[in-house]
Amino acid sequence: MTRAATRMKPEASMTMDQAEHAAEVLKTVAHPLRLRIVAILCEGDEHVTGLSERLGVPQAIVSQQLRLLRMRRLVVVTRENGFAHYHLAEKQLRTLVGCMQRCRVP
């Protein structure tokens, strides 16, 4: 085995629990709108109206997608002054989104 292969092995190995969690995270964000929501939340907290305006999508649809992200515990909500503010619960999503943003667009 080469030195490079030896260095990569610990990072490349994954337990079944880790693989199952990663697959669930990937399934959840594998929707264009949810991925865009996560990308915005990587920049900082946002409320539903702000997300709706930035995405150009009706608030009801954004709320529905946020509900799915909350159910998977990828985002959390705090309520303040009548607004629900969303932020990332899974901080590693920043790395995932950064990787996806560097992918080539066909």
C-alpha positions as CSV (number, residue, x, y, z in Angstrom):
1,M,0.0,0.0,0.0
2,T,1.4,3.4,-0.9
3,R,1.8,6.2,1.7
4,A,-1.0,8.2,0.2
5,A,-3.4,5.2,0.4
6,T,-2.3,4.6,4.0
7,R,-3.1,8.2,5.0
8,M,-6.5,8.2,3.3
9,K,-7.7,4.9,4.8
10,P,-8.8,6.2,8.3
11,E,-10.7,9.1,6.7
12,A,-12.3,6.8,4.1
13,S,-13.5,4.2,6.6
14,M,-16.9,4.6,8.1
15,T,-19.0,2.7,10.6
16,M,-22.4,1.5,9.6
17,D,-24.0,4.1,11.9
18,Q,-22.0,6.9,10.3
19,A,-22.9,5.7,6.8
20,E,-26.6,5.5,7.7
21,H,-26.6,9.0,9.2
22,A,-24.7,10.4,6.2
23,A,-27.1,8.7,3.8
24,E,-30.1,10.3,5.7
25,V,-28.5,13.7,5.6
26,L,-27.7,13.4,1.9
27,K,-31.3,12.2,1.1
28,T,-32.7,15.1,3.0
29,V,-30.6,17.8,1.3
30,A,-30.8,16.1,-2.1
31,H,-33.6,18.5,-3.2
32,P,-32.7,21.7,-5.0
33,L,-34.8,23.9,-2.8
34,R,-33.7,22.3,0.5
35,L,-30.1,22.6,-0.7
36,R,-30.6,26.3,-1.4
37,I,-32.2,26.8,2.0
38,V,-29.2,25.1,3.7
39,A,-26.8,27.2,1.6
40,I,-28.5,30.4,2.8
41,L,-28.4,29.2,6.4
42,C,-24.7,28.5,6.0
43,E,-24.4,32.3,5.8
44,G,-26.3,32.9,9.0
45,D,-29.7,32.7,10.6
46,E,-32.8,33.7,8.6
47,H,-36.5,33.8,9.1
48,V,-39.1,32.2,6.7
49,T,-40.1,35.5,5.1
50,G,-36.4,36.3,4.4
51,L,-35.8,32.8,2.9
52,S,-38.9,33.1,0.8
53,E,-37.9,36.5,-0.6
54,R,-34.3,35.4,-1.3
55,L,-35.4,32.2,-3.0
56,G,-38.3,33.7,-4.9
57,V,-40.6,30.9,-3.6
58,P,-43.9,31.2,-1.7
59,Q,-43.5,31.1,2.1
60,A,-45.8,28.0,2.4
61,I,-43.4,26.0,0.3
62,V,-40.3,27.2,2.2
63,S,-42.1,26.3,5.5
64,Q,-42.8,22.9,4.2
65,Q,-39.2,22.3,3.2
66,L,-38.0,23.7,6.6
67,R,-40.2,21.3,8.3
68,L,-38.5,18.4,6.6
69,L,-35.1,19.8,7.5
70,R,-36.2,20.2,11.2
71,M,-37.5,16.7,11.3
72,R,-34.1,15.4,10.4
73,R,-32.5,17.8,12.9
74,L,-30.5,19.6,10.3
75,V,-31.9,23.0,11.2
76,V,-33.4,24.3,14.4
77,V,-35.8,27.2,15.0
78,T,-35.9,29.8,17.7
79,R,-38.8,32.2,18.1
80,E,-38.2,35.9,18.7
81,N,-40.5,39.0,18.3
82,G,-43.1,36.9,16.4
83,F,-40.6,35.5,13.9
84,A,-39.2,32.0,13.6
85,H,-35.5,32.2,13.0
86,Y,-33.8,29.2,11.5
87,H,-30.2,28.2,11.8
88,L,-28.1,25.1,11.1
89,A,-28.0,22.4,13.7
90,E,-25.6,20.3,11.7
91,K,-22.6,22.6,11.3
92,Q,-20.8,20.1,9.0
93,L,-23.4,21.0,6.3
94,R,-21.2,24.1,5.6
95,T,-18.5,21.7,4.3
96,L,-21.0,19.8,2.2
97,V,-22.5,22.9,0.7
98,G,-19.0,24.3,0.0
99,C,-18.1,21.1,-1.8
100,M,-21.3,21.3,-3.8
101,Q,-20.8,24.9,-4.7
102,R,-17.4,24.0,-6.2
103,C,-19.0,21.4,-8.5
104,R,-19.2,22.2,-12.1
105,V,-22.5,23.2,-13.6
106,P,-23.1,21.4,-16.9
